[in-house]
Amino acid sequence: MPSDFALKTMNRVHRTLLAVSRGKIGWSASDMPVLELHTIGRTSGQRRSVMLTSPATAGDSLVIVASRGGDDHHPAWFLNLQANPDVHVTIRGVTTAMRARIAEGEERAVLWQRVIADHTRYAGYQSKTEREIPLVVLTPVA
């Protein structure tokens, strides 16, 4: 599983690529759109951000996967949005206020099949851990 250091380094490299290319390179990865998720730290209260991919959409909502590469622990960003589901999402330089919710039951089952049909590595991540990897639906706030 990727270490915290490796994950933070990958995020730093990604942000650098976006900055150096002036946003021309880095807004897609593995045939998925890339977004920057802004949360509020559940213990610090400070703004946090992380670069993620969105392997599926549901209407005007985005779906993100809290896989952490198949680690047995949830990613910090997921724990943050559980504590405070009001988030901001930046895509191609445009930031939108959104509300996060965890897909459950039939909705999760349908979304999971869509995700793994197009992006099989997520199925591999699920096979590495006993926890059910959460799917998070990000919906724009009106």
N, CA, C and O of each residue as an XYZ file, in Angstrom:
568
protein
N       0.836     -1.174      0.000
C       0.000      0.000      0.000
C       0.885      1.243      0.000
O       1.964      1.245      0.593
N       0.428      2.287     -0.661
C       1.233      3.505     -0.683
C       1.311      4.136      0.709
O       0.325      4.172      1.445
N       2.481      4.624      1.047
C       2.648      5.308      2.331
C       2.068      6.714      2.246
O       1.813      7.229      1.157
N       1.862      7.329      3.410
C       1.404      8.724      3.419
C       2.387      9.602      2.666
O       1.980     10.492      1.919
N       3.675      9.361      2.856
C       4.702     10.148      2.173
C       4.560     10.004      0.660
O       4.634     10.996     -0.066
N       4.357      8.775      0.180
C       4.229      8.545     -1.264
C       2.984      9.241     -1.810
O       3.034      9.855     -2.876
N       1.881      9.150     -1.093
C       0.654      9.796     -1.547
C       0.801     11.314     -1.597
O       0.369     11.954     -2.556
N       1.408     11.881     -0.572
C       1.616     13.334     -0.551
C       2.582     13.765     -1.647
O       2.407     14.826     -2.247
N       3.588     12.959     -1.909
C       4.546     13.269     -2.971
C       3.862     13.241     -4.332
O       4.090     14.123     -5.161
N       3.029     12.236     -4.566
C       2.297     12.158     -5.834
C       1.408     13.381     -6.016
O       1.304     13.912     -7.122
N       0.767     13.831     -4.942
C      -0.073     15.021     -5.026
C       0.760     16.261     -5.344
O       0.356     17.093     -6.156
N       1.939     16.384     -4.694
C       2.816     17.523     -4.959
C       3.278     17.542     -6.410
O       3.291     18.594     -7.050
N       3.657     16.382     -6.924
C       4.100     16.276     -8.319
C       2.957     16.643     -9.261
O       3.168     17.345    -10.250
N       1.773     16.181     -8.963
C       0.618     16.489     -9.806
C       0.340     17.995     -9.826
O       0.111     18.573    -10.889
N       0.360     18.620     -8.660
C       0.126     20.071     -8.590
C       1.218     20.837     -9.349
O       0.944     21.838    -10.010
N       2.450     20.352     -9.241
C       3.561     20.990     -9.954
C       3.353     20.887    -11.454
O       3.566     21.862    -12.175
N       2.942     19.728    -11.934
C       2.659     19.539    -13.359
C       1.580     20.508    -13.827
O       1.710     21.117    -14.889
N       0.526     20.652    -13.045
C      -0.533     21.601    -13.394
C      -0.001     23.027    -13.435
O      -0.330     23.791    -14.342
N       0.815     23.382    -12.461
C       1.351     24.749    -12.391
C       2.308     25.031    -13.548
O       2.204     26.063    -14.210
N       3.226     24.124    -13.782
C       4.232     24.323    -14.829
C       3.578     24.384    -16.212
O       4.009     25.156    -17.068
N       2.550     23.580    -16.430
C       1.878     23.560    -17.735
C       0.775     24.617    -17.828
O       0.080     24.709    -18.840
N       0.622     25.405    -16.776
C      -0.449     26.405    -16.695
C      -1.819     25.777    -16.921
O      -2.684     26.351    -17.582
N      -1.994     24.581    -16.355
C      -3.274     23.895    -16.420
C      -3.547     23.152    -17.705
O      -4.645     22.627    -17.891
N      -2.576     23.094    -18.598
C      -2.788     22.398    -19.873
C      -2.608     20.892    -19.744
O      -3.176     20.127    -20.523
N      -1.814     20.462    -18.755
C      -1.561     19.038    -18.538
C      -1.898     18.709    -17.084
O      -1.508     19.435    -16.169
N      -2.622     17.614    -16.882
C      -2.873     17.147    -15.530
C      -4.325     17.088    -15.108
O      -4.620     16.677    -13.986
N      -5.241     17.491    -15.980
C      -6.654     17.448    -15.607
C      -7.332     16.154    -16.026
O      -8.552     16.025    -15.924
N      -6.536     15.191    -16.501
C      -7.062     13.847    -16.727
C      -5.947     12.847    -16.444
O      -4.763     13.145    -16.598
N      -6.359     11.655    -16.026
C      -5.418     10.580    -15.731
C      -6.144      9.257    -15.906
O      -7.258      9.087    -15.412
N      -5.527      8.333    -16.595
C      -6.123      7.006    -16.825
C      -7.542      7.111    -17.369
O      -8.439      6.394    -16.925
N      -7.741      8.007    -18.330
C      -9.056      8.223    -18.952
C     -10.132      8.674    -17.973
O     -11.315      8.403    -18.174
N      -9.717      9.363    -16.909
C     -10.663      9.911    -15.938
C     -10.352     11.390    -15.725
O      -9.191     11.797    -15.782
N     -11.382     12.190    -15.481
C     -11.106     13.578    -15.113
C     -10.447     13.645    -13.741
O     -10.734     12.838    -12.856
N      -9.563     14.615    -13.583
C      -8.906     14.857    -12.295
C      -9.578     16.053    -11.641
O      -9.933     17.024    -12.309
N      -9.746     15.974    -10.338
C     -10.308     17.091     -9.586
C      -9.458     17.322     -8.350
O      -8.734     16.439     -7.890
N      -9.567     18.520     -7.835
C      -8.940     18.834     -6.555
C     -10.068     18.969     -5.538
O     -10.931     19.838     -5.659
N     -10.045     18.098     -4.537
C     -11.059     18.093     -3.495
C     -10.551     18.896     -2.309
O      -9.462     18.637     -1.796
N     -11.345     19.875     -1.872
C     -11.004     20.714     -0.728
C     -11.942     20.341      0.419
O     -13.162     20.451      0.300
N     -11.359     19.903      1.519
C     -12.127     19.541      2.707
C     -11.634     20.376      3.884
O     -10.659     21.120      3.775
N     -12.322     20.236      4.996
C     -11.884     20.847      6.250
C     -11.386     19.715      7.147
O     -12.100     18.737      7.367
N     -10.168     19.843      7.663
C      -9.596     18.815      8.528
C     -10.475     18.555      9.735
O     -10.871     19.485     10.438
N     -10.776     17.297      9.972
C     -11.712     16.936     11.042
C     -11.194     17.267     12.428
O     -11.994     17.503     13.333
N      -9.868     17.294     12.627
C      -9.327     17.640     13.942
C      -8.680     19.017     13.944
O      -8.743     19.728     14.947
N      -8.064     19.399     12.842
C      -7.356     20.682     12.792
C      -8.275     21.857     12.473
O      -8.013     22.988     12.880
N      -9.360     21.579     11.738
C     -10.227     22.657     11.279
C      -9.631     23.439     10.124
O     -10.218     24.425      9.677
N      -8.473     23.014      9.634
C      -7.801     23.705      8.537
C      -8.251     23.143      7.197
O      -8.655     21.985      7.089
N      -8.171     23.995      6.180
C      -8.516     23.573      4.826
C      -7.456     22.595      4.322
O      -6.258     22.845      4.455
N      -7.899     21.493      3.749
C      -7.029     20.470      3.170
C      -7.446     20.249      1.724
O      -8.609     20.449      1.374
N      -6.516     19.843      0.897
C      -6.875     19.529     -0.482
C      -6.070     18.344     -0.980
O      -4.949     18.093     -0.538
N      -6.673     17.625     -1.913
C      -6.054     16.433     -2.475
C      -6.499     16.301     -3.935
O      -7.631     16.635     -4.285
N      -5.600     15.816     -4.766
C      -5.903     15.566     -6.170
C      -6.451     14.142     -6.283
O      -5.846     13.196     -5.780
N      -7.606     13.998     -6.949
C      -8.261     12.703     -7.112
C      -8.791     12.560     -8.530
O      -8.890     13.537     -9.272
N      -9.126     11.338     -8.890
C      -9.804     11.109    -10.161
C     -11.273     10.818     -9.889
O     -11.649     10.415     -8.788
N     -12.089     11.030    -10.905
C     -13.514     10.733    -10.813
C     -13.856      9.730    -11.915
O     -14.005     10.107    -13.077
N     -13.979      8.450    -11.548
C     -14.204      7.426    -12.562
C     -15.633      7.324    -13.079
O     -15.895      6.567    -14.013
N     -16.563      8.071    -12.489
C     -17.956      8.003    -12.931
C     -18.666      9.301    -12.569
O     -18.236     10.056    -11.697
N     -19.764      9.529    -13.272
C     -20.651     10.644    -12.939
C     -22.049     10.077    -12.726
O     -22.373      8.977    -13.173
N     -22.851     10.849    -12.040
C     -24.252     10.498    -11.822
C     -25.046     11.785    -12.009
O     -25.233     12.546    -11.060
N     -25.507     12.025    -13.215
C     -26.157     13.295    -13.533
C     -25.128     14.403    -13.464
O     -24.094     14.333    -14.130
N     -25.399     15.436    -12.660
C     -24.436     16.531    -12.507
C     -23.487     16.292    -11.336
O     -22.711     17.174    -10.968
N     -23.551     15.100    -10.756
C     -22.690     14.754     -9.626
C     -21.468     13.972    -10.096
O     -21.489     13.310    -11.134
N     -20.414     14.065     -9.310
C     -19.174     13.327     -9.562
C     -19.055     12.196     -8.556
O     -19.520     12.318     -7.422
N     -18.440     11.107     -8.961
C     -18.208      9.979     -8.072
C     -16.706      9.847     -7.865
O     -15.941      9.827     -8.829
N     -16.283      9.756     -6.603
C     -14.882      9.511     -6.274
C     -14.797      8.257     -5.418
O     -15.760      7.869     -4.757
N     -13.627      7.636     -5.443
C     -13.439      6.337     -4.796
C     -12.430      6.487     -3.659
O     -11.311      6.954     -3.874
N     -12.823      6.093     -2.463
C     -11.945      6.194     -1.287
C     -11.124      4.914     -1.144
O     -11.211      4.222     -0.129
N     -10.334      4.607     -2.161
C      -9.626      3.324     -2.213
C      -8.311      3.323     -1.444
O      -7.967      2.330     -0.803
N      -7.587      4.411     -1.504
C      -6.240      4.508     -0.931
C      -5.384      3.332     -1.385
O      -4.586      2.779     -0.628
N      -5.585      2.968     -2.669
C      -4.782      1.902     -3.266
C      -5.046      0.524     -2.682
O      -4.209     -0.369     -2.814
N      -6.198      0.331     -2.037
C      -6.519     -0.957     -1.437
C      -6.015     -1.108     -0.017
O      -5.975     -2.215      0.519
N      -5.632     -0.001      0.592
C      -5.159     -0.033      1.980
C      -6.313     -0.411      2.919
O      -7.484     -0.247      2.576
N      -5.967     -0.913      4.094
C      -6.988     -1.279      5.069
C      -7.593     -0.072      5.790
O      -8.574     -0.212      6.521
N      -7.014      1.101      5.587
C      -7.496      2.322      6.245
C      -8.076      3.281      5.211
O      -7.603      3.370      4.078
N      -9.108      3.992      5.637
C      -9.693      5.014      4.769
C      -8.704      6.162      4.574
O      -7.908      6.450      5.468
N      -8.746      6.819      3.414
C      -7.904      8.001      3.235
C      -8.368      9.141      4.144
O      -9.543      9.222      4.501
N      -7.444     10.008      4.509
C      -7.760     11.130      5.407
C      -8.853     12.019      4.828
O      -9.723     12.487      5.562
N      -8.819     12.256      3.520
C      -9.832     13.122      2.915
C     -11.237     12.552      3.122
O     -12.193     13.307      3.293
N     -11.362     11.230      3.107
C     -12.666     10.599      3.316
C     -13.152     10.843      4.748
O     -14.318     11.170      4.968
N     -12.258     10.683      5.707
C     -12.619     10.930      7.107
C     -12.999     12.395      7.311
O     -13.903     12.704      8.086
N     -12.306     13.293      6.613
C     -12.633     14.716      6.713
C     -14.036     15.007      6.191
O     -14.793     15.743      6.824
N     -14.386     14.434      5.041
C     -15.717     14.746      4.499
C     -16.822     14.022      5.249
O     -17.974     14.452      5.213
N     -16.493     12.931      5.928
C     -17.487     12.319      6.817
C     -17.839     13.283      7.946
O     -19.001     13.400      8.334
N     -16.827     13.971      8.468
C     -17.038     14.922      9.557
C     -17.701     16.204      9.073
O     -18.477     16.818      9.805
N     -17.401     16.608      7.849
C     -17.967     17.828      7.276
C     -18.179     17.601      5.780
O     -17.233     17.723      5.002
N     -19.405     17.274      5.367
C     -19.654     16.949      3.964
C     -19.696     18.147      3.016
O     -19.816     17.965      1.804
N     -19.599     19.357      3.541
C     -19.561     20.539      2.675
C     -18.137     20.723      2.181
O     -17.235     21.045      2.954
N     -17.949     20.517      0.888
C     -16.621     20.539      0.280
C     -16.615     21.485     -0.909
O     -17.659     21.987     -1.325
N     -15.444     21.718     -1.443
C     -15.284     22.441     -2.707
C     -14.489     21.545     -3.636
O     -13.622     20.785     -3.204
N     -14.800     21.648     -4.916
C     -14.122     20.854     -5.937
C     -13.643     21.792     -7.030
O     -14.402     22.613     -7.544
N     -12.363     21.653     -7.376
C     -11.795     22.442     -8.470
C     -11.513     21.511     -9.637
O     -10.845     20.488     -9.493
N     -12.040     21.892    -10.802
C     -11.779     21.169    -12.046
C     -11.414     22.207    -13.096
O     -12.169     23.140    -13.366
N     -10.232     22.020    -13.682
C      -9.743     22.941    -14.728
C      -9.801     24.404    -14.285
O     -10.127     25.296    -15.067
N      -9.473     24.624    -13.007
C      -9.392     25.983    -12.490
C     -10.705     26.568    -12.005
O     -10.723     27.691    -11.502
N     -11.797     25.847    -12.140
C     -13.107     26.332    -11.701
C     -13.496     25.590    -10.422
O     -13.540     24.360    -10.388
N     -13.776     26.368     -9.366
C     -14.114     25.782     -8.071
C     -15.615     25.867     -7.831
O     -16.235     26.909     -8.044
N     -16.190     24.748     -7.382
C     -17.628     24.641     -7.144
C     -17.867     24.115     -5.733
O     -17.200     23.182     -5.285
N     -18.827     24.725     -5.037
C     -19.257     24.209     -3.736
C     -20.077     22.954     -3.971
O     -20.960     22.927     -4.829
N     -19.776     21.905     -3.198
C     -20.479     20.639     -3.358
C     -20.775     20.031     -1.989
O     -20.180     20.406     -0.979
N     -21.695     19.101     -1.985
C     -22.028     18.338     -0.781
C     -21.672     16.889     -1.070
O     -22.059     16.337     -2.100
N     -20.932     16.281     -0.151
C     -20.500     14.890     -0.300
C     -21.436     13.967      0.475
O     -21.891     14.287      1.573
N     -21.707     12.826     -0.123
C     -22.447     11.783      0.581
C     -21.916     10.437      0.135
O     -21.457     10.279     -0.997
N     -21.981      9.486      1.018
C     -21.475      8.142      0.742
C     -22.587      7.332      0.086
O     -23.691      7.225      0.620
N     -22.282      6.761     -1.083
C     -23.261      5.912     -1.763
C     -23.417      4.615     -0.975
O     -22.435      4.022     -0.530
N     -24.647      4.192     -0.812
C     -24.922      2.974     -0.048
C     -25.919      2.104     -0.799
O     -26.589      2.556     -1.727
N     -26.002      0.850     -0.378
C     -27.013     -0.073     -0.885
C     -26.976     -0.239     -2.387
O     -25.914     -0.389     -2.992
N     -28.168     -0.209     -2.979
C     -28.313     -0.429     -4.422
C     -27.571      0.636     -5.233
O     -26.974      0.334     -6.267
N     -27.612      1.885     -4.757
C     -26.901      2.943     -5.483
C     -25.413      2.624     -5.561
O     -24.808      2.753     -6.625
N     -24.814      2.209     -4.441
C     -23.397      1.876     -4.445
C     -23.118      0.697     -5.367
O     -22.150      0.712     -6.128
N     -23.968     -0.323     -5.298
C     -23.766     -1.518     -6.126
C     -23.768     -1.162     -7.611
O     -22.926     -1.647     -8.367
N     -24.699     -0.329     -8.025
C     -24.782      0.076     -9.436
C     -23.567      0.915     -9.815
O     -22.952      0.684    -10.856
N     -23.219      1.888     -8.974
C     -22.054      2.738     -9.268
C     -20.762      1.926     -9.284
O     -19.903      2.143    -10.139
N     -20.621      0.990     -8.343
C     -19.401      0.183     -8.275
C     -19.226     -0.619     -9.570
O     -18.119     -0.712    -10.099
N     -20.306     -1.190    -10.069
C     -20.212     -1.948    -11.321
C     -19.799     -1.047    -12.481
O     -19.026     -1.466    -13.343
N     -20.297      0.167    -12.512
C     -19.885      1.127    -13.553
C     -18.408      1.465    -13.417
O     -17.683      1.518    -14.411
N     -17.962      1.696    -12.182
C     -16.566      2.063    -11.945
C     -15.636      0.944    -12.380
O     -14.688      1.186    -13.128
N     -15.890     -0.278    -11.924
C     -14.949     -1.367    -12.223
C     -15.055     -1.857    -13.666
O     -14.113     -2.464    -14.177
N     -16.181     -1.607    -14.331
C     -16.298     -1.979    -15.745
C     -15.323     -1.163    -16.594
O     -14.728     -1.686    -17.537
N     -15.163      0.100    -16.263
C     -14.286      0.984    -17.031
C     -12.885      1.106    -16.454
O     -11.950      1.443    -17.181
N     -12.721      0.841    -15.176
C     -11.444      1.053    -14.485
C     -11.185     -0.136    -13.559
O     -11.425     -0.063    -12.354
N     -10.697     -1.220    -14.134
C     -10.571     -2.496    -13.416
C      -9.620     -2.440    -12.232
O      -9.706     -3.278    -11.334
N      -8.709     -1.462    -12.212
C      -7.774     -1.432    -11.075
C      -8.490     -1.249     -9.742
O      -7.983     -1.675     -8.703
N      -9.676     -0.614     -9.762
C     -10.420     -0.452     -8.510
C     -10.875     -1.804     -7.962
O     -10.905     -1.995     -6.746
N     -11.226     -2.739     -8.835
C     -11.569     -4.089     -8.383
C     -10.355     -4.733     -7.730
O     -10.484     -5.444     -6.734
N      -9.170     -4.485     -8.293
C      -7.937     -4.991     -7.692
C      -7.690     -4.388     -6.331
O      -7.244     -5.084     -5.418
N      -7.973     -3.100     -6.175
C      -7.822     -2.463     -4.868
C      -8.757     -3.122     -3.860
O      -8.364     -3.394     -2.725
N     -10.007     -3.379     -4.283
C     -10.966     -3.987     -3.366
C     -10.497     -5.367     -2.916
O     -10.722     -5.760     -1.771
N      -9.845     -6.103     -3.814
C      -9.395     -7.457     -3.459
C      -8.244     -7.441     -2.453
O      -7.950     -8.468     -1.841
N      -7.590     -6.296     -2.273
C      -6.469     -6.188     -1.330
C      -6.899     -5.918      0.104
O      -6.086     -6.033      1.021
N      -8.162     -5.561      0.314
C      -8.601     -5.158      1.643
C      -9.925     -5.807      2.006
O     -10.705     -6.183      1.131
N     -10.170     -5.935      3.304
C     -11.441     -6.475      3.765
C     -12.500     -5.385      3.908
O     -13.693     -5.685      3.955
N     -12.073     -4.116      3.980
C     -13.067     -3.047      4.107
C     -13.752     -2.833      2.760
O     -13.131     -2.999      1.710
N     -15.014     -2.469      2.790
C     -15.685     -2.112      1.558
C     -15.216     -0.709      1.180
O     -15.373      0.235      1.955
N     -14.650     -0.580      0.004
C     -14.150      0.715     -0.437
C     -15.331      1.635     -0.712
O     -16.179      1.325     -1.549
N     -15.393      2.770     -0.011
C     -16.517      3.679     -0.197
C     -16.478      4.418     -1.524
O     -15.417      4.754     -2.051
N     -17.676      4.658     -2.044
C     -17.866      5.546     -3.182
C     -18.535      6.796     -2.639
O     -19.501      6.719     -1.881
N     -18.016      7.939     -3.032
C     -18.546      9.217     -2.558
C     -19.138      9.956     -3.746
O     -18.498     10.089     -4.789
N     -20.360     10.435     -3.579
C     -21.041     11.222     -4.603
C     -20.949     12.685     -4.198
O     -21.363     13.070     -3.105
N     -20.403     13.487     -5.093
C     -20.259     14.931     -4.869
C     -21.300     15.646     -5.719
O     -21.267     15.563     -6.947
N     -22.217     16.341     -5.074
C     -23.308     17.014     -5.765
C     -23.173     18.526     -5.599
O     -22.965     19.014     -4.488
N     -23.292     19.271     -6.709
C     -23.205     20.737     -6.598
C     -24.273     21.293     -5.663
O     -25.410     20.821     -5.640
N     -23.884     22.297     -4.899
C     -24.818     22.974     -4.001
C     -25.457     24.113     -4.775
O     -24.768     24.917     -5.401
N     -26.766     24.173     -4.726
C     -27.501     25.194     -5.484
C     -27.313     26.566     -4.895
O     -27.862     27.540     -5.411
